[in-house]
Amino acid sequence: MDRNATAGFECWGSDPPASPVVISVPHAGREYPLPLRAALRVPLSAVTALEDRHVDAVAHAARTGETMLIQRRARGWIDLNRGEDERDPKADEGAPPAPSGASPTAGKVGSGLGLIPRRVSPVGDLWKRRWSDVEVRARIDGDHRSYHRALAEALFAARTRWGIAVLLDLHSMPPLTGAAKGTRIVVGDRFGRAAGARFVARAEAVAAAHGLTTALNSPYAGGHILDRHGRPAQGVHALQLELDRSLYLDRALDRPGPGLERTARMVREMLGALTDEALAGGCAVAAE
């Protein structure tokens, strides 16, 4: 059942948790608050391009009892996969000066994909004005911190009961082009920092069994959620899973399509494989 009916996110699962695996779906939200709509300088459809379109439908269909968090509010309102410090001064009056150098944070903020997204290709800037510091802090307190607090609590509960916890952070991506064309699944583990290699191997093996080509950490290695919650040495592993949207959406990449159940079955098997691997290794994972 949804245990956070009044929050900006859904939380499904039992207490104590039925599985060591926890599912997070941070970018599928389709709630667009009125202040966001009023500030747009482009059609709303431009902001919906930021969504991991209907990947929550895959998560619901794949889940078999795992604790699961799904953000309701849109990524255009606040991006849960960015740190609180990734504030863009071009969109946010309370942001510090733009970070310099070639850090990943500087690159994301500079491209307009910070904590409050500012730009979407190909339409450009989204907002008529900059957001005030008060407005952004309210979103941080009401949406960002509450989601991450609930996710940390879910992982703690799983770790306490099972001796280990595994986070699967579920996303979707547009079909890849260029050298990556044909890759349908991207697994991210922050280059080995967020999860043990055995969990990556199990996830990749399930995708391969379904005839799907995978890549590791390229072009998506995971973001703030993995950095914040993945602690392999403490028995908490975190993977990001990017699904090609053409796997489960219609031809327009807008609505759930005929491939949704097939994709959900693959994710369901992946959840089972991660559970099996977690329980097989138990607390010994802390030595990895």
C-alpha positions in Angstrom: 0.0 0.0 0.0 1.0 3.6 -0.5 2.3 4.7 3.0 2.8 8.4 2.0 -0.5 9.4 0.4 0.0 13.1 1.4 3.6 13.4 0.4 5.1 14.3 -2.9 6.0 10.7 -3.5 4.5 7.3 -3.2 6.0 4.7 -0.8 4.9 1.1 -1.3 5.9 -1.9 0.8 5.5 -3.6 4.1 7.0 -3.0 7.6 9.3 -4.9 8.1 10.5 -5.0 4.5 9.7 -8.1 2.5 12.9 -7.9 0.5 16.5 -6.6 0.8 15.9 -4.8 -2.5 14.5 -1.2 -2.6 13.2 0.4 -5.8 13.5 4.1 -6.4 11.8 5.9 -9.3 12.7 9.6 -9.0 12.1 11.0 -12.5 8.7 9.7 -13.6 6.6 12.3 -11.8 3.8 13.9 -13.8 2.5 16.5 -11.3 3.1 20.0 -12.4 2.3 22.5 -9.6 0.6 25.8 -10.6 3.6 28.0 -9.8 5.6 25.9 -12.3 3.0 26.3 -15.0 2.6 30.0 -14.5 6.4 30.6 -14.8 6.8 28.7 -18.1 7.9 30.6 -21.2 7.5 27.4 -23.4 4.6 24.9 -23.7 4.2 22.4 -20.9 5.2 19.6 -23.4 8.7 21.0 -23.4 9.1 20.3 -19.7 7.6 16.8 -19.9 10.6 15.9 -22.1 12.5 15.8 -18.8 10.4 12.9 -17.5 11.4 9.3 -17.5 8.1 8.8 -19.3 5.9 6.3 -17.6 8.8 4.2 -16.3 6.7 4.1 -13.1 4.3 1.8 -14.9 7.2 -0.6 -15.5 8.1 -0.4 -11.8 4.6 -1.1 -10.6 4.2 -4.1 -13.0 7.6 -5.5 -12.0 7.4 -5.1 -8.2 6.6 -8.2 -6.2 6.7 -6.9 -2.7 9.8 -4.8 -2.6 9.7 -1.4 -0.9 9.3 1.2 -3.6 9.4 5.0 -3.8 8.0 6.8 -6.7 8.2 10.6 -7.0 4.9 12.2 -8.0 6.1 15.8 -8.7 7.8 16.4 -12.0 11.5 16.6 -12.5 11.0 20.1 -13.8 9.9 21.1 -10.3 13.0 19.7 -8.6 15.5 17.0 -9.6 16.0 14.4 -6.9 19.1 13.0 -8.6 21.0 16.3 -8.1 22.5 17.4 -4.8 21.1 20.3 -2.9 24.3 22.3 -3.8 23.7 21.9 -7.5 21.8 25.2 -7.8 21.9 27.1 -11.0 22.4 30.9 -10.6 20.8 31.4 -14.0 17.5 29.9 -12.7 17.8 30.4 -8.9 18.3 33.7 -7.1 19.7 32.0 -4.0 22.3 29.9 -5.8 26.0 30.6 -5.2 28.1 31.6 -8.2 28.4 29.0 -10.9 31.1 26.4 -10.1 34.2 26.6 -12.2 36.4 23.9 -13.7 35.5 20.6 -15.3 33.8 18.9 -12.4 30.6 16.8 -13.1 28.6 19.2 -11.0 29.8 22.2 -12.9 29.0 20.5 -16.2 25.4 19.6 -15.2 24.6 23.0 -13.7 26.2 24.8 -16.6 24.2 22.8 -19.2 20.9 23.8 -17.4 20.3 20.5 -15.7 20.9 21.4 -12.1 18.7 20.9 -9.0 16.0 23.1 -10.7 16.3 22.3 -14.5 16.6 25.5 -16.6 16.9 24.3 -20.2 15.6 21.5 -22.4 16.9 20.7 -25.9 15.9 21.9 -28.4 13.6 24.6 -27.0 16.1 26.3 -24.7 15.3 28.2 -21.5 12.1 27.2 -19.7 11.3 30.0 -17.3 10.1 33.6 -17.6 12.0 34.5 -14.4 14.5 33.2 -11.8 13.1 31.3 -8.8 13.5 33.0 -5.5 15.7 31.5 -2.7 12.5 31.0 -0.6 10.8 29.1 -3.4 13.8 26.8 -4.0 14.3 26.1 -0.3 10.7 25.2 0.1 11.1 22.6 -2.7 14.3 21.3 -1.1 12.6 20.9 2.3 9.3 19.6 1.0 10.3 17.4 -1.8 14.1 16.7 -2.0 14.8 16.1 1.6 11.6 14.1 2.3 12.3 11.7 -0.5 15.9 11.1 0.4 15.0 10.7 4.1 12.4 8.1 3.2 14.8 6.3 0.9 17.5 6.2 3.6 15.0 4.9 6.1 13.9 2.2 3.6 17.4 1.1 3.0 18.2 1.1 6.7 15.1 -1.1 7.4 16.2 -3.5 4.7 19.7 -3.6 5.9 18.6 -4.1 9.5 16.3 -7.0 8.6 18.3 -8.8 5.9 21.9 -7.8 6.8 22.2 -6.2 3.4 20.3 -3.8 1.2 20.3 -3.2 -2.6 18.9 -0.1 -4.2 17.7 -0.3 -7.8 17.3 3.3 -9.0 15.0 3.0 -12.1 15.3 5.5 -15.0 14.6 5.5 -18.7 16.5 7.1 -21.7 15.8 8.0 -25.3 17.1 5.5 -27.8 20.9 5.9 -28.0 22.6 7.0 -31.2 26.1 7.1 -32.6 28.6 4.6 -31.2 26.1 3.5 -28.5 23.3 2.8 -31.0 21.7 -0.6 -30.2 22.4 -0.4 -26.5 19.1 -0.9 -24.8 20.1 -1.1 -21.1 22.7 1.0 -19.2 23.7 -0.1 -15.7 25.4 2.5 -13.6 27.4 1.8 -10.4 29.4 5.1 -10.2 32.4 3.2 -11.6 32.3 0.6 -8.9 31.9 3.0 -6.0 28.2 2.4 -5.4 27.8 -1.4 -5.6 29.7 -4.7 -5.6 30.6 -6.1 -9.0 28.5 -9.2 -8.4 25.3 -7.2 -8.4 26.2 -5.6 -11.7 27.0 -9.0 -13.2 23.6 -10.4 -12.1 21.7 -7.4 -13.6 23.6 -7.6 -16.9 23.0 -11.4 -17.1 19.3 -10.9 -16.9 19.3 -8.3 -19.6 21.5 -10.6 -21.8 19.1 -13.5 -21.3 16.4 -11.3 -22.8 18.5 -10.5 -25.8 19.2 -6.9 -24.7 22.6 -5.2 -25.2 23.9 -3.5 -22.1 26.6 -0.9 -21.3 28.1 -0.2 -17.9 28.4 3.5 -16.8 28.3 4.8 -20.3 26.7 7.2 -21.0 25.0 7.1 -17.6 26.9 6.1 -14.5 24.3 7.2 -11.9 24.0 10.5 -10.1 23.4 12.0 -6.6 21.1 9.1 -5.5 23.8 6.5 -5.9 26.5 8.8 -4.5 24.3 9.5 -1.4 22.9 6.1 -0.7 25.4 3.5 -2.1 27.6 2.3 0.7 29.0 -1.1 -0.3 31.4 -1.3 2.7 28.4 -0.9 5.0 26.3 -3.4 3.1 24.2 -1.0 1.1 24.6 -1.4 -2.7 23.1 0.9 -5.3 22.6 0.5 -9.0 21.1 2.8 -11.6 19.1 1.1 -14.4 18.4 3.0 -17.6 15.8 1.5 -19.9 15.5 2.4 -23.6 12.1 4.0 -23.8 11.3 2.2 -27.0 11.2 -1.0 -25.0 8.0 -0.1 -23.2 6.5 3.0 -24.8 4.5 3.4 -28.1 6.2 4.6 -31.3 5.8 8.2 -30.3 7.6 7.5 -27.0 4.7 9.0 -25.2 2.3 6.4 -23.8 2.8 2.8 -22.5 3.1 0.5 -25.5 2.9 -3.2 -26.2 6.4 -3.9 -24.9 5.6 -2.8 -21.3 4.7 -6.2 -19.9 7.8 -7.8 -21.6 10.0 -5.1 -20.1 8.4 -5.4 -16.7 9.0 -9.1 -16.8 12.7 -8.5 -17.4 12.9 -6.0 -14.6 11.0 -8.4 -12.3 13.6 -11.1 -13.1 16.4 -8.6 -12.4 14.9 -7.8 -9.0 14.7 -11.5 -8.2 18.4 -11.9 -9.3 19.5 -9.0 -7.1 17.5 -10.5 -4.2 19.1 -13.9 -4.7 22.6 -12.4 -4.9 22.0 -10.3 -1.7 20.8 -13.3 0.3 23.5 -15.6 -1.0 26.2 -13.2 0.1 24.5 -11.8 3.2 26.6 -9.7 5.5 29.8 -11.0 3.8 29.2 -8.2 1.3 30.8 -5.7 3.7 34.2 -7.2 2.9 34.0 -6.3 -0.8 
